[in-house]
Amino acid sequence: MQFQNKKVGVIFVLFTANNTFYSLTNFKGEVLFSISAGSQRTKNLKKTVSSVTYITVLKLIKYLQTKKFTHLHLRMKGLSKTKKFIIKAFHYVGLEILTLQDTTSFPHNGCRKKGIRRI
């Protein structure tokens, strides 16, 4: 059977305002590897810049290749302009993305407005 020799992992990507976090887990939820853009020794740079993202994703891909992962489930949360870049990076290396989820929460109606002051 063809499916017995593939190794599948789940990658969670969390985009915050100042940093980006990546964690690789198995299906049980056990964290196998985690890395962040802030750990890349880049002084005086914002951690959401595409060059820092490139370095971080390359380190993650290198780990995936050493552990012989072939297929991925990708879950992203947060707002960032580098989402498409991350997907393309995994695709160019030869890792197959099985599912792609965007779990970004957004307000349906926003915060409650303050009442009008009456005198």
C-alpha positions in Angstrom: 0.0 0.0 0.0 1.3 3.5 -0.9 0.3 5.3 2.3 2.5 3.2 4.7 5.8 4.9 3.9 4.8 8.6 4.4 5.4 10.5 7.5 2.8 13.2 8.4 3.2 16.1 10.7 1.0 19.1 11.7 2.6 22.6 11.6 1.0 25.4 13.6 1.9 28.9 12.6 1.0 31.8 14.9 1.4 35.3 13.6 1.5 38.0 16.3 2.1 41.7 15.9 5.8 41.4 16.7 6.8 37.8 16.2 5.9 34.5 14.4 5.9 31.1 16.1 6.1 27.7 14.4 5.5 24.4 16.1 5.6 20.9 14.6 3.4 18.3 16.3 2.3 14.8 15.6 -1.4 13.8 15.5 -1.5 13.2 19.3 -0.5 16.8 19.9 3.0 16.2 21.2 5.4 19.0 20.1 8.3 17.6 18.2 10.0 20.9 17.2 9.3 24.6 17.7 11.0 27.7 16.5 10.2 31.4 16.4 11.3 34.3 14.3 12.6 36.1 17.5 15.2 33.3 18.1 17.0 34.0 14.9 19.5 36.6 16.3 18.3 39.5 14.2 18.9 42.7 16.1 16.9 45.9 15.4 14.6 44.2 12.9 11.0 43.6 13.1 10.4 39.9 13.3 7.6 39.9 10.7 9.9 40.9 7.8 10.1 38.4 5.0 13.8 37.9 5.3 13.5 36.7 8.9 10.6 34.6 7.9 12.7 33.0 5.1 15.5 32.1 7.6 13.1 30.6 10.1 11.2 28.6 7.5 14.5 27.2 6.1 15.5 25.9 9.6 12.0 24.3 9.9 12.3 22.7 6.5 15.8 21.4 7.3 14.5 19.7 10.5 11.6 18.2 8.5 14.0 16.8 6.0 16.2 15.2 8.6 13.3 13.5 10.2 12.0 12.4 6.8 8.5 14.1 6.9 6.8 13.9 3.5 3.3 15.3 4.1 2.0 18.2 6.2 -1.1 19.6 7.7 -0.7 23.4 8.0 -2.7 25.5 10.4 -2.2 29.3 10.5 -3.5 31.8 12.9 -3.1 35.6 12.8 -2.7 38.3 10.1 0.5 38.5 8.1 1.6 39.2 4.5 4.0 36.2 4.5 1.3 33.5 4.6 1.6 32.7 0.9 5.4 32.8 1.1 5.4 30.0 3.7 3.0 27.8 1.7 5.2 28.3 -1.4 8.4 27.4 0.5 7.0 24.1 1.7 5.7 23.4 -1.8 9.1 24.2 -3.6 11.0 21.8 -1.3 8.7 18.9 -2.1 6.7 18.6 1.0 3.1 18.0 0.2 0.5 20.0 2.1 -2.6 17.8 2.7 -4.8 20.4 4.4 -4.5 24.1 4.9 -6.5 25.8 7.7 -6.7 29.4 8.6 -8.0 29.7 12.2 -7.8 33.5 12.5 -10.5 34.8 14.7 -12.2 38.0 13.8 -14.9 40.1 15.5 -18.4 39.7 14.1 -19.7 43.0 15.5 -16.8 44.5 17.4 -16.8 45.9 20.9 -19.9 47.3 22.5 -20.2 51.0 21.9 -20.4 53.3 24.8 -23.8 54.9 25.4 -24.5 58.5 24.5 -24.2 60.9 27.4 -27.4 62.6 28.3 -27.6 65.8 30.3 
